[in-house]
Amino acid sequence: MSNRQDSLNPTNGKHTLSCSNCGKDHVVYSPSSEYISTTLGPCPRVDHQKGFFDCVSCNKTNTFYWHKRHRDDRFAKPPDHS
């Protein structure tokens, strides 16, 4: 098993996201083992994959982004907010 596969959470790419309109939870699955996390904004490195889900409760189309783990992310310093 590769390091990337080892770093996936135990749900094997399964993430629960909430509708931005009504808050209902929806399950989404990673498009591949390379994409390990989700956010509401795109990756500054432009290697993200855009995802959508239509809420079954309120019909709102929700947009999110799948992100890859970058090797140097674990060495990144937290931003200085001084």
Biopython code that builds the backbone (N, CA, C, O; Angstrom):
import numpy as np
from Bio.PDB.StructureBuilder import StructureBuilder

atoms = [
    (1, "MET", "N", (0.849, -1.185, 0.000)),
    (1, "MET", "CA", (0.000, 0.000, 0.000)),
    (1, "MET", "C", (0.889, 1.241, 0.000)),
    (1, "MET", "O", (1.870, 1.301, 0.741)),
    (2, "SER", "N", (0.560, 2.207, -0.806)),
    (2, "SER", "CA", (1.389, 3.407, -0.902)),
    (2, "SER", "C", (1.180, 4.311, 0.299)),
    (2, "SER", "O", (0.213, 4.155, 1.046)),
    (3, "ASN", "N", (2.105, 5.272, 0.484)),
    (3, "ASN", "CA", (1.968, 6.233, 1.578)),
    (3, "ASN", "C", (0.685, 7.034, 1.451)),
    (3, "ASN", "O", (0.042, 7.337, 2.456)),
    (4, "ARG", "N", (0.305, 7.380, 0.229)),
    (4, "ARG", "CA", (-0.930, 8.160, 0.044)),
    (4, "ARG", "C", (-2.136, 7.362, 0.504)),
    (4, "ARG", "O", (-3.028, 7.912, 1.151)),
    (5, "GLN", "N", (-2.181, 6.084, 0.186)),
    (5, "GLN", "CA", (-3.310, 5.268, 0.616)),
    (5, "GLN", "C", (-3.310, 5.125, 2.132)),
    (5, "GLN", "O", (-4.374, 5.132, 2.750)),
    (6, "ASP", "N", (-2.138, 4.997, 2.738)),
    (6, "ASP", "CA", (-2.053, 4.887, 4.190)),
    (6, "ASP", "C", (-2.559, 6.148, 4.873)),
    (6, "ASP", "O", (-3.083, 6.087, 5.985)),
    (7, "SER", "N", (-2.403, 7.298, 4.210)),
    (7, "SER", "CA", (-2.759, 8.552, 4.847)),
    (7, "SER", "C", (-4.256, 8.860, 4.751)),
    (7, "SER", "O", (-4.737, 9.793, 5.393)),
    (8, "LEU", "N", (-4.996, 8.079, 3.951)),
    (8, "LEU", "CA", (-6.434, 8.307, 3.874)),
    (8, "LEU", "C", (-7.085, 7.977, 5.211)),
    (8, "LEU", "O", (-6.624, 7.107, 5.949)),
    (9, "ASN", "N", (-8.159, 8.688, 5.504)),
    (9, "ASN", "CA", (-8.847, 8.363, 6.747)),
    (9, "ASN", "C", (-9.501, 6.990, 6.609)),
    (9, "ASN", "O", (-9.644, 6.495, 5.491)),
    (10, "PRO", "N", (-9.899, 6.366, 7.706)),
    (10, "PRO", "CA", (-10.417, 5.000, 7.663)),
    (10, "PRO", "C", (-11.730, 4.853, 6.885)),
    (10, "PRO", "O", (-12.173, 3.728, 6.651)),
    (11, "THR", "N", (-12.345, 5.934, 6.490)),
    (11, "THR", "CA", (-13.606, 5.845, 5.764)),
    (11, "THR", "C", (-13.376, 5.637, 4.271)),
    (11, "THR", "O", (-14.344, 5.597, 3.511)),
    (12, "ASN", "N", (-12.129, 5.502, 3.826)),
    (12, "ASN", "CA", (-11.792, 5.232, 2.422)),
    (12, "ASN", "C", (-12.368, 6.262, 1.463)),
    (12, "ASN", "O", (-12.986, 5.907, 0.460)),
    (13, "GLY", "N", (-12.169, 7.525, 1.770)),
    (13, "GLY", "CA", (-12.600, 8.570, 0.861)),
    (13, "GLY", "C", (-14.020, 9.043, 1.064)),
    (13, "GLY", "O", (-14.501, 9.875, 0.294)),
    (14, "LYS", "N", (-14.703, 8.545, 2.065)),
    (14, "LYS", "CA", (-16.077, 8.945, 2.350)),
    (14, "LYS", "C", (-16.054, 10.184, 3.240)),
    (14, "LYS", "O", (-15.411, 10.194, 4.290)),
    (15, "HIS", "N", (-16.764, 11.227, 2.810)),
    (15, "HIS", "CA", (-16.847, 12.461, 3.590)),
    (15, "HIS", "C", (-18.306, 12.853, 3.726)),
    (15, "HIS", "O", (-19.108, 12.604, 2.827)),
    (16, "THR", "N", (-18.649, 13.464, 4.847)),
    (16, "THR", "CA", (-19.991, 13.978, 5.054)),
    (16, "THR", "C", (-19.931, 15.491, 4.997)),
    (16, "THR", "O", (-19.192, 16.125, 5.750)),
    (17, "LEU", "N", (-20.716, 16.064, 4.095)),
    (17, "LEU", "CA", (-20.793, 17.515, 3.940)),
    (17, "LEU", "C", (-22.219, 17.955, 4.219)),
    (17, "LEU", "O", (-23.162, 17.195, 4.000)),
    (18, "SER", "N", (-22.377, 19.168, 4.698)),
    (18, "SER", "CA", (-23.698, 19.707, 4.986)),
    (18, "SER", "C", (-24.107, 20.694, 3.902)),
    (18, "SER", "O", (-23.275, 21.423, 3.362)),
    (19, "CYS", "N", (-25.386, 20.708, 3.594)),
    (19, "CYS", "CA", (-25.918, 21.668, 2.638)),
    (19, "CYS", "C", (-25.737, 23.073, 3.196)),
    (19, "CYS", "O", (-26.012, 23.321, 4.370)),
    (20, "SER", "N", (-25.275, 23.985, 2.355)),
    (20, "SER", "CA", (-25.040, 25.361, 2.810)),
    (20, "SER", "C", (-26.346, 26.126, 3.016)),
    (20, "SER", "O", (-26.348, 27.206, 3.606)),
    (21, "ASN", "N", (-27.439, 25.578, 2.537)),
    (21, "ASN", "CA", (-28.730, 26.246, 2.678)),
    (21, "ASN", "C", (-29.524, 25.721, 3.881)),
    (21, "ASN", "O", (-29.963, 26.502, 4.725)),
    (22, "CYS", "N", (-29.704, 24.405, 3.956)),
    (22, "CYS", "CA", (-30.564, 23.843, 5.010)),
    (22, "CYS", "C", (-29.814, 23.041, 6.067)),
    (22, "CYS", "O", (-30.381, 22.721, 7.112)),
    (23, "GLY", "N", (-28.541, 22.708, 5.813)),
    (23, "GLY", "CA", (-27.738, 21.993, 6.798)),
    (23, "GLY", "C", (-27.848, 20.476, 6.751)),
    (23, "GLY", "O", (-27.187, 19.797, 7.536)),
    (24, "LYS", "N", (-28.662, 19.922, 5.856)),
    (24, "LYS", "CA", (-28.794, 18.467, 5.769)),
    (24, "LYS", "C", (-27.462, 17.852, 5.346)),
    (24, "LYS", "O", (-26.793, 18.350, 4.440)),
    (25, "ASP", "N", (-27.091, 16.765, 6.013)),
    (25, "ASP", "CA", (-25.843, 16.073, 5.692)),
    (25, "ASP", "C", (-25.982, 15.235, 4.430)),
    (25, "ASP", "O", (-27.023, 14.629, 4.173)),
    (26, "HIS", "N", (-24.896, 15.216, 3.644)),
    (26, "HIS", "CA", (-24.813, 14.418, 2.423)),
    (26, "HIS", "C", (-23.456, 13.735, 2.402)),
    (26, "HIS", "O", (-22.448, 14.332, 2.780)),
    (27, "VAL", "N", (-23.435, 12.495, 1.964)),
    (27, "VAL", "CA", (-22.188, 11.735, 1.865)),
    (27, "VAL", "C", (-21.651, 11.866, 0.444)),
    (27, "VAL", "O", (-22.376, 11.682, -0.533)),
    (28, "VAL", "N", (-20.358, 12.190, 0.354)),
    (28, "VAL", "CA", (-19.669, 12.252, -0.932)),
    (28, "VAL", "C", (-18.441, 11.356, -0.836)),
    (28, "VAL", "O", (-17.898, 11.139, 0.248)),
    (29, "TYR", "N", (-18.011, 10.837, -1.984)),
    (29, "TYR", "CA", (-16.863, 9.936, -2.025)),
    (29, "TYR", "C", (-15.770, 10.530, -2.896)),
    (29, "TYR", "O", (-16.044, 11.128, -3.937)),
    (30, "SER", "N", (-14.548, 10.363, -2.468)),
    (30, "SER", "CA", (-13.390, 10.861, -3.195)),
    (30, "SER", "C", (-13.353, 10.281, -4.601)),
    (30, "SER", "O", (-13.625, 9.095, -4.789)),
    (31, "PRO", "N", (-13.016, 11.113, -5.602)),
    (31, "PRO", "CA", (-12.934, 10.608, -6.966)),
    (31, "PRO", "C", (-11.751, 9.666, -7.182)),
    (31, "PRO", "O", (-11.746, 8.899, -8.145)),
    (32, "SER", "N", (-10.749, 9.710, -6.301)),
    (32, "SER", "CA", (-9.616, 8.785, -6.354)),
    (32, "SER", "C", (-8.870, 8.866, -5.028)),
    (32, "SER", "O", (-9.142, 9.741, -4.206)),
    (33, "SER", "N", (-7.932, 7.951, -4.827)),
    (33, "SER", "CA", (-7.185, 7.932, -3.568)),
    (33, "SER", "C", (-6.244, 9.126, -3.429)),
    (33, "SER", "O", (-5.732, 9.382, -2.339)),
    (34, "GLU", "N", (-6.011, 9.859, -4.515)),
    (34, "GLU", "CA", (-5.163, 11.059, -4.453)),
    (34, "GLU", "C", (-5.852, 12.213, -3.723)),
    (34, "GLU", "O", (-5.189, 13.038, -3.096)),
    (35, "TYR", "N", (-7.159, 12.266, -3.805)),
    (35, "TYR", "CA", (-7.915, 13.377, -3.213)),
    (35, "TYR", "C", (-8.388, 12.958, -1.825)),
    (35, "TYR", "O", (-9.205, 12.049, -1.680)),
    (36, "ILE", "N", (-7.860, 13.639, -0.807)),
    (36, "ILE", "CA", (-8.071, 13.154, 0.552)),
    (36, "ILE", "C", (-8.876, 14.084, 1.442)),
    (36, "ILE", "O", (-9.275, 13.690, 2.537)),
    (37, "SER", "N", (-9.124, 15.309, 0.997)),
    (37, "SER", "CA", (-9.878, 16.223, 1.859)),
    (37, "SER", "C", (-10.782, 17.112, 1.018)),
    (37, "SER", "O", (-10.617, 17.223, -0.197)),
    (38, "THR", "N", (-11.734, 17.738, 1.685)),
    (38, "THR", "CA", (-12.671, 18.639, 1.005)),
    (38, "THR", "C", (-12.660, 20.003, 1.675)),
    (38, "THR", "O", (-12.464, 20.115, 2.885)),
    (39, "THR", "N", (-12.874, 21.039, 0.871)),
    (39, "THR", "CA", (-13.029, 22.394, 1.388)),
    (39, "THR", "C", (-14.051, 23.120, 0.523)),
    (39, "THR", "O", (-14.474, 22.611, -0.515)),
    (40, "LEU", "N", (-14.439, 24.300, 0.955)),
    (40, "LEU", "CA", (-15.381, 25.102, 0.180)),
    (40, "LEU", "C", (-14.687, 25.962, -0.862)),
    (40, "LEU", "O", (-15.346, 26.530, -1.734)),
    (41, "GLY", "N", (-13.361, 26.067, -0.785)),
    (41, "GLY", "CA", (-12.607, 26.883, -1.735)),
    (41, "GLY", "C", (-11.592, 26.067, -2.499)),
    (41, "GLY", "O", (-11.186, 25.000, -2.037)),
    (42, "PRO", "N", (-11.171, 26.542, -3.661)),
    (42, "PRO", "CA", (-10.184, 25.810, -4.463)),
    (42, "PRO", "C", (-8.783, 25.872, -3.854)),
    (42, "PRO", "O", (-8.477, 26.744, -3.041)),
    (43, "CYS", "N", (-7.962, 24.943, -4.262)),
    (43, "CYS", "CA", (-6.577, 24.873, -3.805)),
    (43, "CYS", "C", (-5.756, 25.937, -4.531)),
    (43, "CYS", "O", (-5.890, 26.084, -5.746)),
    (44, "PRO", "N", (-4.912, 26.680, -3.821)),
    (44, "PRO", "CA", (-4.079, 27.672, -4.488)),
    (44, "PRO", "C", (-3.104, 27.056, -5.480)),
    (44, "PRO", "O", (-2.585, 27.762, -6.344)),
    (45, "ARG", "N", (-2.846, 25.771, -5.378)),
    (45, "ARG", "CA", (-1.928, 25.097, -6.308)),
    (45, "ARG", "C", (-2.636, 24.642, -7.580)),
    (45, "ARG", "O", (-1.995, 24.103, -8.482)),
    (46, "VAL", "N", (-3.892, 24.842, -7.663)),
    (46, "VAL", "CA", (-4.712, 24.550, -8.835)),
    (46, "VAL", "C", (-4.676, 23.070, -9.222)),
    (46, "VAL", "O", (-4.744, 22.737, -10.405)),
    (47, "ASP", "N", (-4.571, 22.197, -8.244)),
    (47, "ASP", "CA", (-4.654, 20.766, -8.549)),
    (47, "ASP", "C", (-5.860, 20.137, -7.858)),
    (47, "ASP", "O", (-5.880, 18.937, -7.584)),
    (48, "HIS", "N", (-6.839, 20.945, -7.589)),
    (48, "HIS", "CA", (-8.057, 20.474, -6.955)),
    (48, "HIS", "C", (-9.024, 19.916, -8.005)),
    (48, "HIS", "O", (-8.839, 20.098, -9.208)),
    (49, "GLN", "N", (-10.044, 19.243, -7.518)),
    (49, "GLN", "CA", (-11.112, 18.788, -8.395)),
    (49, "GLN", "C", (-12.426, 19.291, -7.811)),
    (49, "GLN", "O", (-12.724, 19.065, -6.638)),
    (50, "LYS", "N", (-13.199, 19.967, -8.634)),
    (50, "LYS", "CA", (-14.462, 20.550, -8.199)),
    (50, "LYS", "C", (-15.517, 19.451, -8.081)),
    (50, "LYS", "O", (-15.596, 18.552, -8.918)),
    (51, "GLY", "N", (-16.319, 19.543, -7.028)),
    (51, "GLY", "CA", (-17.408, 18.594, -6.832)),
    (51, "GLY", "C", (-18.711, 19.328, -6.557)),
    (51, "GLY", "O", (-18.711, 20.489, -6.149)),
    (52, "PHE", "N", (-19.808, 18.644, -6.785)),
    (52, "PHE", "CA", (-21.139, 19.207, -6.558)),
    (52, "PHE", "C", (-22.024, 18.150, -5.929)),
    (52, "PHE", "O", (-21.821, 16.954, -6.138)),
    (53, "PHE", "N", (-23.002, 18.589, -5.161)),
    (53, "PHE", "CA", (-24.106, 17.707, -4.805)),
    (53, "PHE", "C", (-25.368, 18.546, -4.710)),
    (53, "PHE", "O", (-25.343, 19.687, -4.248)),
    (54, "ASP", "N", (-26.468, 17.962, -5.154)),
    (54, "ASP", "CA", (-27.770, 18.613, -5.061)),
    (54, "ASP", "C", (-28.449, 18.113, -3.796)),
    (54, "ASP", "O", (-28.606, 16.907, -3.603)),
    (55, "CYS", "N", (-28.846, 19.030, -2.946)),
    (55, "CYS", "CA", (-29.493, 18.668, -1.690)),
    (55, "CYS", "C", (-30.857, 18.041, -1.973)),
    (55, "CYS", "O", (-31.657, 18.589, -2.731)),
    (56, "VAL", "N", (-31.108, 16.897, -1.362)),
    (56, "VAL", "CA", (-32.386, 16.212, -1.559)),
    (56, "VAL", "C", (-33.510, 16.891, -0.779)),
    (56, "VAL", "O", (-34.686, 16.662, -1.061)),
    (57, "SER", "N", (-33.156, 17.720, 0.195)),
    (57, "SER", "CA", (-34.180, 18.399, 0.992)),
    (57, "SER", "C", (-34.640, 19.713, 0.386)),
    (57, "SER", "O", (-35.838, 19.991, 0.328)),
    (58, "CYS", "N", (-33.677, 20.532, -0.072)),
    (58, "CYS", "CA", (-34.045, 21.877, -0.531)),
    (58, "CYS", "C", (-33.678, 22.150, -1.996)),
    (58, "CYS", "O", (-33.955, 23.233, -2.512)),
    (59, "ASN", "N", (-33.060, 21.176, -2.663)),
    (59, "ASN", "CA", (-32.686, 21.285, -4.079)),
    (59, "ASN", "C", (-31.529, 22.231, -4.380)),
    (59, "ASN", "O", (-31.243, 22.466, -5.554)),
    (60, "LYS", "N", (-30.853, 22.782, -3.383)),
    (60, "LYS", "CA", (-29.721, 23.668, -3.633)),
    (60, "LYS", "C", (-28.537, 22.863, -4.156)),
    (60, "LYS", "O", (-28.228, 21.789, -3.640)),
    (61, "THR", "N", (-27.882, 23.389, -5.179)),
    (61, "THR", "CA", (-26.644, 22.793, -5.673)),
    (61, "THR", "C", (-25.493, 23.348, -4.844)),
    (61, "THR", "O", (-25.281, 24.559, -4.796)),
    (62, "ASN", "N", (-24.757, 22.462, -4.198)),
    (62, "ASN", "CA", (-23.626, 22.835, -3.348)),
    (62, "ASN", "C", (-22.329, 22.503, -4.064)),
    (62, "ASN", "O", (-22.199, 21.433, -4.659)),
    (63, "THR", "N", (-21.375, 23.413, -4.009)),
    (63, "THR", "CA", (-20.072, 23.230, -4.638)),
    (63, "THR", "C", (-19.021, 23.042, -3.548)),
    (63, "THR", "O", (-19.052, 23.723, -2.522)),
    (64, "PHE", "N", (-18.105, 22.128, -3.773)),
    (64, "PHE", "CA", (-16.979, 21.913, -2.865)),
    (64, "PHE", "C", (-15.784, 21.496, -3.715)),
    (64, "PHE", "O", (-15.916, 21.302, -4.923)),
    (65, "TYR", "N", (-14.623, 21.359, -3.090)),
    (65, "TYR", "CA", (-13.394, 21.031, -3.816)),
    (65, "TYR", "C", (-12.661, 19.896, -3.117)),
    (65, "TYR", "O", (-12.488, 19.912, -1.898)),
    (66, "TRP", "N", (-12.235, 18.916, -3.898)),
    (66, "TRP", "CA", (-11.377, 17.842, -3.409)),
    (66, "TRP", "C", (-9.932, 18.301, -3.536)),
    (66, "TRP", "O", (-9.545, 18.910, -4.534)),
    (67, "HIS", "N", (-9.137, 18.000, -2.506)),
    (67, "HIS", "CA", (-7.734, 18.407, -2.487)),
    (67, "HIS", "C", (-6.816, 17.213, -2.292)),
    (67, "HIS", "O", (-7.154, 16.239, -1.620)),
    (68, "LYS", "N", (-5.654, 17.322, -2.899)),
    (68, "LYS", "CA", (-4.597, 16.332, -2.717)),
    (68, "LYS", "C", (-3.748, 16.734, -1.517)),
    (68, "LYS", "O", (-3.715, 17.903, -1.130)),
    (69, "ARG", "N", (-3.070, 15.765, -0.937)),
    (69, "ARG", "CA", (-2.087, 16.082, 0.096)),
    (69, "ARG", "C", (-0.797, 16.428, -0.604)),
    (69, "ARG", "O", (-0.341, 15.702, -1.488)),
    (70, "HIS", "N", (-0.211, 17.535, -0.205)),
    (70, "HIS", "CA", (1.067, 17.960, -0.773)),
    (70, "HIS", "C", (2.158, 17.619, 0.219)),
    (70, "HIS", "O", (2.047, 17.911, 1.410)),
    (71, "ARG", "N", (3.194, 17.011, -0.273)),
    (71, "ARG", "CA", (4.273, 16.537, 0.584)),
    (71, "ARG", "C", (4.811, 17.631, 1.497)),
    (71, "ARG", "O", (5.115, 17.363, 2.659)),
    (72, "ASP", "N", (4.935, 18.859, 0.996)),
    (72, "ASP", "CA", (5.499, 19.920, 1.822)),
    (72, "ASP", "C", (4.470, 20.548, 2.769)),
    (72, "ASP", "O", (4.846, 21.386, 3.589)),
    (73, "ASP", "N", (3.182, 20.175, 2.687)),
    (73, "ASP", "CA", (2.176, 20.719, 3.598)),
    (73, "ASP", "C", (2.496, 20.390, 5.056)),
    (73, "ASP", "O", (2.252, 21.199, 5.951)),
    (74, "ARG", "N", (3.035, 19.218, 5.281)),
    (74, "ARG", "CA", (3.305, 18.835, 6.667)),
    (74, "ARG", "C", (4.468, 19.623, 7.270)),
    (74, "ARG", "O", (4.647, 19.641, 8.487)),
    (75, "PHE", "N", (5.260, 20.275, 6.409)),
    (75, "PHE", "CA", (6.372, 21.082, 6.896)),
    (75, "PHE", "C", (6.044, 22.572, 6.927)),
    (75, "PHE", "O", (6.847, 23.383, 7.389)),
    (76, "ALA", "N", (4.871, 22.923, 6.437)),
    (76, "ALA", "CA", (4.496, 24.343, 6.355)),
    (76, "ALA", "C", (4.304, 24.935, 7.742)),
    (76, "ALA", "O", (3.763, 24.296, 8.644)),
    (77, "LYS", "N", (4.757, 26.165, 7.887)),
    (77, "LYS", "CA", (4.559, 26.882, 9.139)),
    (77, "LYS", "C", (3.178, 27.496, 9.152)),
    (77, "LYS", "O", (2.683, 27.924, 8.109)),
    (78, "PRO", "N", (2.539, 27.548, 10.320)),
    (78, "PRO", "CA", (1.240, 28.218, 10.384)),
    (78, "PRO", "C", (1.389, 29.690, 10.048)),
    (78, "PRO", "O", (2.449, 30.266, 10.295)),
    (79, "PRO", "N", (0.349, 30.324, 9.486)),
    (79, "PRO", "CA", (0.457, 31.735, 9.137)),
    (79, "PRO", "C", (0.681, 32.611, 10.355)),
    (79, "PRO", "O", (0.149, 32.343, 11.432)),
    (80, "ASP", "N", (1.470, 33.658, 10.177)),
    (80, "ASP", "CA", (1.754, 34.609, 11.247)),
    (80, "ASP", "C", (0.696, 35.707, 11.177)),
    (80, "ASP", "O", (0.645, 36.464, 10.207)),
    (81, "HIS", "N", (-0.139, 35.791, 12.194)),
    (81, "HIS", "CA", (-1.231, 36.779, 12.219)),
    (81, "HIS", "C", (-0.907, 37.976, 13.098)),
    (81, "HIS", "O", (-1.811, 38.586, 13.669)),
    (82, "SER", "N", (0.379, 38.323, 13.215)),
    (82, "SER", "CA", (0.715, 39.455, 14.073)),
    (82, "SER", "C", (0.592, 40.765, 13.372)),
    (82, "SER", "O", (0.843, 41.811, 13.970)),
]
sb = StructureBuilder()
sb.init_structure("model")
sb.init_model(0)
sb.init_chain("A")
sb.init_seg("    ")
for serial, (resi, resn, name, xyz) in enumerate(atoms, 1):
    if name == "N":
        sb.init_residue(resn, " ", resi, " ")
    sb.init_atom(name, np.array(xyz, "f"), 0.0, 1.0, " ", f" {name:<3s}", serial, name[0])
structure = sb.get_structure()
